[in-house]
Amino acid sequence: MKRQIVLSLALALIAPALIAGPAAAAAVEITPAAGSVTASTSDANVAANVVDNNYSSRWSGDGDGAWLQLDLGASRTVSHLKVAVYKGDSRKNDFELQLWNGSAWVEVFDGQSSGTSTGLQVFDFTDRAASKVRYVGHGYVENSGGTGTWNSVTEIEVWGADGGTGSGVPADVLDLTNWKLTLPTGSSGSPTEIKQPALDSYTNSPYFVVAGDGVQFRAPVNGVTTSGSSNPRSELREMANNGTSNASWSSTSGTHTLVVRESFDHLPADKPALVGAQIHDADDDVTVFRLEGTSLYVTNGDTTHHKLVTSSYVLGTVYEAKFVVNAGKVKAYYNGTLQTTISKNFTGAYFKAGAYTQANCSNSSPCASTNYGQTTLYGLAFSHS
């Protein structure tokens, strides 16, 4: 162990100041993909496991000084890190957090995890420019008093401002004239709804906020849900007449088109499923773009795996989803390529886009705001003819 265990009490006294509470609301997640995560050593629990949004997997490396590195690919402004510790409710990991400034490693944290949670813990510090992040482990201290030389982490997230939250409100980025917003806030069974004209000047971080040149939508698993769903959403619903009435159209009359440019940025733990865009009729969803882990599907009603679009989607990748409805048929396109044609007659239809998390506190842990689904919309347009 790098430090003597007699320091544990002192570290416990300062730890709350280091990890309690959220960091700046303006920050957005900039965690790199699995291919950019490496380690100095590991057993069968490899480095990439810390960015797979799965609290059942982990990285484990033995020895004082074993490190885990996340390469951001370019210099980014890093504001804080989130770390989930394996068996974190029965042990305290002893570690440092370091940032590479282009010429040297700068230490931004040196201490222990809380010993009270297996979920993500926030480690905040002064914003710094960095191209790499390192977790340097020095073993662990059991809450019962024992020690060990293994360093085990289930998840790490990197947060920052580079490419992150921009100025203005979402209506400056997306044309929201004929939309309303449902948020995962409010009272049970009655989530917050924002309609025009209020939506034109509305923002609510981190659920609905400008992020770079897009708009971030976030829905935590413990969010408020509508009465007809057990899952939370931060999602736009198509409206008509400058946002004053609900849109309602038929698949057998006219042509109806939705084009969304978006990225899936974060998935909930245990049940990593998230909907980014959909067509809904008077009763239920007709078809959606749904990500499950790395597999992106177009659904057909309750058939969630109707058409596999790709099995290797990487979080943060911007893609184009397009629906065209005409003559009782729904055509779904991915990056301009037709994926499937669904024959279906329906009425009372409308488009939706944002983040509809397909998990909740009954099937995803931790039951906390740190466990969420998130998308970023960079383009949103629909037409009816």
C-alpha positions, -999 to +999 in steps of 0.1 A: +000+000+000+013+035-009-001+052+022-004+039+057-038+027+068-037+051+097-045+079+072-079+063+065-097+085+091-083+117+078-091+107+042-127+098+052-131+133+067-121+150+035-136+125+010-172+140+011-158+174-001-142+156-030-170+133-041-203+147-028-228+163-051-229+169-088-203+189-106-211+219-128-244+213-146-229+227-178-206+197-182-213+169-207-199+134-208-168+129-231-159+093-221-140+076-250-150+043-266-136+009-255-109+010-280-093+040-264-091+024-229-059+006-219-042-007-187-007-015-174-020-049-163-051-069-160-065-104-154-095-117-174-113-085-164-100-062-191-097-024-193-125-019-218-150-031-193-150+002-175-168+019-204-194-008-212-222+007-190-224-027-172-218-027-135-215-065-136-182-063-155-149-046-143-112-040-148-089-056-123-051-051-121-029-063-094-001-043-077+007-009-063+007+016-092-013-005-117-030+020-140-060+024-162-059+050-190-086+066-211-074+084-243-096+113-253-081+115-287-075+153-285-071+179-259-104+184-240-115+205-211-120+180-183-142+191-154-147+160-133-145+122-133-170+096-121-157+062-108-176+031-097-157+007-075-160-030-075-175-041-041-175-003-033-199-007-005-176-030+015-141-016+006-124+017-002-101+018-032-069+037-027-059+056-058-049+088-077-066+105-107-042+121-132-046+142-164-020+144-192-015+180-202+007+172-232+040+171-214+033+157-179+008+139-157-011+163-134-026+148-102-062+160-095-071+135-068-052+114-043-073+095-017-099+068-014-134+060-025-163+063-001-167+027+009-204+031+009-215+027-028-210+005-058-224+033-080-206+062-097-189+086-073-181+122-085-145+134-082-145+172-089-116+195-096-107+227-113-113+224-151-081+214-169-072+207-205-061+171-210-058+145-238-056+115-214-070+104-181-054+079-157-066+060-127-035+049-107-044+022-081-028+014-048-050-015-037-079-013-013-089-012+024-117-033+035-144-016+056-138-044+081-101-035+083-083-059+059-063-048+029-055-060-006-033-053-036-059-056-063-074-026-081-109-032-094-132-006-111-165-013-127-171+020-146-154+053-153-169+084-169-150+115-181-169+148-181-159+181-195-168+213-214-148+208-246-174+202-273-199+203-245-226+227-234-229+258-256-247+290-251-283+298-257-314+276-254-324+244-273-348+264-295-317+282-309-304+249-322-336+230-332-368+243-347-392+236-319-422+255-333-444+224-335-432+203-306-438+199-269-414+185-243-419+158-217-393+157-189-385+130-162-394+156-135-426+166-118-450+145-096-456+107-098-476+099-130-475+135-140-442+145-155-433+181-165-446+192-199-434+223-216-454+237-246-451+266-269-446+295-264-427+286-232-406+260-250-390+287-272-370+300-243-368+269-221-338+249-209-333+225-180-298+211-174-290+182-176-323+169-190-327+194-219-298+217-227-276+229-255-245+207-259-220+220-284-239+222-317-267+199-305-293+195-278-288+170-250-317+149-238-313+129-205-337+106-187-325+089-154-339+055-144-354+071-113-372+098-133-409+106-132-429+086-158-462+091-176-492+072-163-490+049-194-453+039-190-429+026-164-399+042-181-388+078-179-382+101-209-369+135-219-386+136-253-402+159-278-438+151-291-449+165-324-476+192-323-495+213-348-507+249-353-476+265-339-475+241-309-511+248-298-527+214-306-516+177-308-505+165-342-526+136-355-523+120-389-529+088-408-506+063-425-531+060-454-535+096-462-506+118-474-469+115-469-453+120-435-415+123-431-392+127-400-355+132-402-334+131-370-296+135-368-286+123-333-261+103-312-267+079-284-244+091-257-251+070-226-271+039-217-285+028-183-269+000-164-282-036-163-307-029-190-288-008-215-317+001-238-327+036-252-351+049-278-340+079-299-368+085-324-402+070-330-436+070-346-466+067-322-502+063-331-533+069-310-526+038-288-489+028-289-456+031-306-456+019-342-418+018-348-387+032-331-349+034-334-338+015-303-303+009-291-295-021-269-258-022-259-241-019-292-270-032-313-292-007-330-327-019-341-358-007-359-387-021-341-422-031-353-447-027-326-438-050-298-412-068-319-382-050-306-357-068-328-376-065-360-345-052-380-309-051-368-294-020-383-259-025-368-244-047-341-214-024-335-228+011-327-203+032-307-217+056-282-213+092-294-215+084-331-238+107-350-262+090-374-293+099-394-327+082-387-355+088-412-391+076-413-413+080-444-449+071-441-472+067-472-500+045-484-501+023-453-463+017-453-435+029-431-400+030-445-371+034-421-337+046-432-304+046-415-278+071-429-298+073-461-301+035-466-335+018-465-335-007-436-371-020-436-406-014-449-434-020-425-470-024-438-494-010-412-526+012-412-529+035-382-544+068-372-538+095-346-501+094-354-473+117-344-435+118-343-413+117-312-376+123-306-352+126-277-342+101-250-368+075-239-349+053-214-361+017-215-351+009-179-363+019-145-355+013-108-370-022-109-345-035-135-315-012-134-292-003-105-282+021-090-317+037-087-301+072-090-298+102-113-262+090-122-278+060-140-295+073-172-300+072-209-289+102-230-290+113-266-279+145-284-300+158-313-281+178-340-310+180-365-347+176-364-372+181-392-406+167-403-430+174-431-465+164-442-477+165-478 
